Amino acid sequence: MKDKLPIVELDGRTGEGGGQLVRIACALAAVATQPIRITSVRGNREGPRGGGLKSQHKTAIDYLATATAAEVSGVSIGSHTFEFRPQLRPSELKNRTITIAAESPAASTTLIFQAVFPFLLFAGNDKGEPVTLEISGGTNVSFSLSFEYLDQVLLPTLQDAFGITVERKLLARGWSLGRQQRGKVEFKFKPLRLGEPLRLKEKEAVVYGGDGPMPVVEDVEGIDVSMIIPAAMHESMREVLVGDLEQLFPDVEVDFKIVEDSGADSRIYVLLVAKAGTVRWGRDSLSSMPKKAKGKGGLQTASSLCATISRRISKELYEEVSTGGVVDEFLQDQLIVFQALAEGRSSFPRGEAKDSLEQAMGKLDIDGEGLRKEKTDKPFGEGSTHTTTARWVTAELLPRVKWYHKGNICEGVGMRMGKK
């Protein structure tokens, strides 16, 4: 079958130049049935972490290739160039009970989910059947969002902002630290109906539309703590976290949502989530106990490590909330795919973007052309390199998407699926 659209070539060294570029490009290519070629894959990761495709990327592409009957080349671990030419649309998906197993137990299940979920979200059929997705691999992996962050920050925000409801369950925990251990997660959701676009929930949306003040530190109503750490560290970690958070967020209730024994000194994970209405900010830490802590003076070293972790992530959370906006640094870039695919305008500002956003939205409301569209030939706008790169990828794959006001306002393409 010949490509319906000309192939889009992306340089994998652009902007952030890591795996995020690959995930977003493949996700959008599968939704839009757009052939792509990526060269210099993860070209900015030539250091200790290495360049080329990793297990989680290959796993996601392999699934998308099967689901879309894609023609592929170069899809192997370590590959620096690959092509992905999808032929079938999401609405042509046949199998709605999906099992994906990464080759490596340390491959991130959550990053695989990010790569395949947009395609499955648009895979509605005449019967309105749900999709059940099971992924095995790592759930707490370095340089990846954890299952806890996905569960407590990303998916609740998608539900509040876009009405996307995803049931999720941690079936087994998997780690990249220490002895590798394969985990498993399960998701169940109803895709958008045929012909239905993704839309913001009007008045209930977390999106800031210029009609009210942005949340500040004083608006934080509670902080949820998840700690999956050795049992011997529970008491010490709880004590220092409560003390540090009370200093930075006076009179804010701290709820220990998850307290779990990680089963090994090499596995120490802590997540803090501050909440103000439907706004959530997350900060976490994944680390191991220093080897010297296992011998003489181990308890003292463990206590010191608890204090170090608590002080750092509590401060980072406070600084994130103080920055202003309705998303944290990591959530902002993870929402960009959904903004680009959705119908209408959306904005998830962070930091200084809030200062002039009200006026900007007003200009767009008046004539639709009150703001100059951003140039999209390279990563653009405000935010982290992940955020600016994500915007660039959406513009390359979805030519009709429009970005305004330093990338803080998106006018999505209103993607929808017909029967064929």
C-alpha positions, 0 to 999 in steps of 0.5 A, spaced: 500 500 500 502 506 498 503 512 503 497 517 503 502 522 505 509 524 504 514 521 509 516 526 515 523 526 517 525 528 524 532 529 526 533 525 533 538 530 535 533 536 535 531 540 542 531 535 548 534 529 543 532 523 547 526 518 547 521 523 548 521 525 541 521 518 539 515 516 543 511 523 541 512 522 533 510 515 533 504 516 537 502 522 533 504 518 526 499 512 528 493 517 530 494 520 523 497 515 519 503 519 517 509 515 515 515 518 519 523 517 518 527 518 525 535 519 524 540 520 529 535 517 534 536 519 541 542 523 538 543 527 545 544 521 549 551 519 546 554 519 553 553 513 559 546 512 557 547 511 550 544 513 543 539 509 539 532 505 540 531 502 547 527 496 549 521 501 551 521 504 544 522 498 540 516 495 544 512 501 543 513 501 536 512 493 535 505 494 538 503 500 534 506 497 527 502 491 528 496 495 530 496 499 524 499 494 519 505 498 518 511 497 514 517 498 518 525 498 518 530 499 522 526 498 529 531 494 533 535 496 540 540 500 539 538 503 532 539 510 530 535 510 524 528 507 523 522 508 519 515 507 521 509 507 515 502 506 518 497 503 514 491 502 518 487 508 522 485 507 530 478 506 528 480 499 524 483 496 531 481 489 531 484 486 538 481 490 544 484 486 549 492 488 548 498 485 552 505 488 551 511 485 554 517 489 554 524 485 552 527 488 558 524 487 565 527 494 566 523 498 560 518 503 563 511 501 562 509 508 563 513 510 557 510 505 553 503 507 555 505 514 553 507 512 546 501 507 545 495 511 549 494 516 544 492 511 538 488 507 543 484 513 545 482 514 538 480 507 537 473 507 538 468 502 534 461 502 532 459 498 538 463 502 543 467 497 546 472 498 551 480 497 551 484 493 556 491 494 556 496 490 560 504 492 560 509 488 563 516 491 564 518 496 569 514 501 574 519 505 577 525 506 572 530 511 572 529 517 567 521 515 567 515 517 570 513 512 575 506 508 576 505 513 582 506 519 578 502 517 572 496 514 577 496 521 581 498 526 577 497 525 569 491 521 569 487 525 574 489 531 570 487 528 563 480 526 566 479 533 569 481 537 563 479 532 557 474 527 561 479 522 559 477 516 564 482 511 565 482 505 570 488 503 572 491 497 576 498 496 579 499 488 578 506 487 580 512 492 581 518 492 577 524 496 578 530 498 574 535 499 580 538 493 584 536 486 581 531 487 576 524 485 577 519 485 572 512 489 574 505 489 570 500 494 570 493 494 567 489 499 564 481 499 562 478 505 558 473 507 553 476 510 546 472 516 543 466 514 539 467 514 532 467 522 529 468 524 536 473 529 537 477 530 544 475 536 547 476 540 554 471 540 559 468 547 559 468 550 566 471 544 570 477 544 566 484 545 569 486 549 563 487 556 565 483 561 561 484 568 563 478 568 568 481 567 575 487 568 579 493 562 578 494 558 584 499 559 589 502 556 595 497 558 600 492 555 596 495 548 597 490 544 600 494 537 601 500 534 600 500 526 598 506 522 600 508 515 597 514 512 599 516 505 597 522 504 601 526 499 605 521 498 612 527 500 616 527 507 613 519 508 614 519 511 621 525 516 619 522 518 612 515 519 615 518 524 621 523 528 616 518 529 611 512 531 616 517 536 619 520 539 612 513 540 609 510 543 615 516 548 614 514 550 607 507 549 607 504 551 614 498 548 616 497 543 610 495 536 611 500 531 609 497 524 607 501 518 607 497 515 601 502 509 600 507 506 605 510 500 602 516 496 603 521 496 597 524 489 599 531 492 598 536 497 600 537 499 592 530 501 591 528 507 595 522 511 591 518 517 594 513 522 591 510 528 593 503 531 590 501 538 592 494 539 590 489 545 590 483 544 587 484 540 580 491 542 580 496 537 582 504 538 582 508 532 583 516 531 585 519 525 586 526 521 587 528 514 585 535 512 589 539 507 592 542 506 599 550 507 599 553 501 599 557 503 606 550 504 609 549 496 609 555 495 614 557 499 620 553 505 621 548 503 617 542 506 621 545 513 621 547 513 614 540 511 612 537 516 617 542 521 613 539 519 607 532 520 609 533 527 611 537 528 604 531 526 600 526 529 604 529 536 604 531 536 596 524 534 594 520 538 599 524 544 597 523 542 589 516 541 590 515 548 594 519 551 588 515 548 583 508 551 586 511 558 587 513 558 580 506 559 578 501 555 573 497 549 573 502 544 571 509 542 574 515 542 569 514 534 567 506 534 566 506 540 562 510 537 556 506 530 557 499 534 556 502 537 549 500 531 545 493 531 547 492 539 546 495 538 539 490 533 538 484 536 541 479 541 538 479 548 540 484 552 544 487 550 551 493 552 555 496 549 561 501 555 563 507 554 568 511 560 571 511 567 568 506 565 562 501 566 567 502 574 567 500 576 560 496 570 558 489 573 560 490 578 555 493 573 550 486 569 551 482 575 550 485 577 543 484 570 541 477 571 543 476 577 539 478 576 532 482 569 532 488 573 529 490 577 535 496 574 536 502 572 532 503 564 531 509 561 533 514 559 528 515 552 528 521 550 524 525 548 531 523 547 538 519 553 541 516 557 546 517 557 554 518 551 558 523 545 559 527 543 553 522 537 553 516 542 553 519 546 547 521 539 543 514 536 544 511 542 541 515 542 535 514 535 534 506 536 534 507 541 529 511 537 524 506 531 524 500 535 525 501 541 520 494 544 522 496 545 529 497 552 531 501 555 537 500 562 540 503 566 546 510 563 546 507 556 546 502 557 551 496 557 547 494 551 543 489 551 537 488 543 536 487 540 530 480 536 532 482 529 530 476 525 529 476 518 526 471 516 521 469 509 519 474 509 514 
